[in-house]
Structure formats: C-alpha cells, structure tokens
C-alpha cells in the first residue's frame, strides 16, 4: 500500500521534512516514488505539489495522520484533522490489547476458591474430655 509520509532531512537541531510517497512499510530514507514537497517546522512553511498529492490520493494512496493534519490546515485537501497519538500514550489499538489482556488476567484470578467458615450454630459439639495423667 502506498503512503504519503514525512522523511526527515537537515541537521540535528534544524530539522526539515520532505513529503514523499512510497510503500508504507519501506524506509522513508531509501528509494521513494516521488518527492511531493517539503515542510519546515520552524517557520511552519509548507511547499507542496497539490495536484500530485490529489493524483496519488485518487490512486488509493493513504496519508499518515501528521501529513493529513498539515494538508487540512493549509487547505490543500478537505476533511477533518485526525487525532494522532501523543508520545508516551498507547494508540487505540494498543490500549484495546492491554485492556483485553488485563480482562483475561482478571477473569483467571476472579474465581477464588470458596471456603466456608463454621458458624457458631454449626459448632454445637460437646468439648472432648481430656484425660488426666
């Protein structure tokens, strides 16, 4: 599946990004089908080839959540911004997996062994005689 995503360029503290299209699982720093534009996060400048982005979207390419939000804010495409996961927070899919795993553990430990405690009425036995030696 093709994906429009960001590829980091620039120096350590002066990052710039390229908008590229390539296979979703492929390394964004390797071979790409086409460079669609660039984004400078410091000046918030976005330079893209809008007609090429629309062309690839019509061919069935998907976008990452970050790219979608950039293009919606700059009015290049129409749609809603998506909520991308914050760093350190699990995605919805991972949160569901953790919850399911927790439910499975809870159901295994939720069946405690039933032990009956004797009630005072049930213990009406007479005390045993103790032999004296």
Buried (B, 14 or more C-beta within 10 A) or exposed (E): EBBBBBBEEEEEEEBBBBBBBBBEEBEBEEEBEBEBBBBBBEEEEBEBBBEBBEBBBEEEBBBBEBBBBBBBEBEBBEEEEEEEEEEEEEEEEEEEEEEEEEEEEEEEEEEEEEEEEEEEEEEEEEEEEEEEE
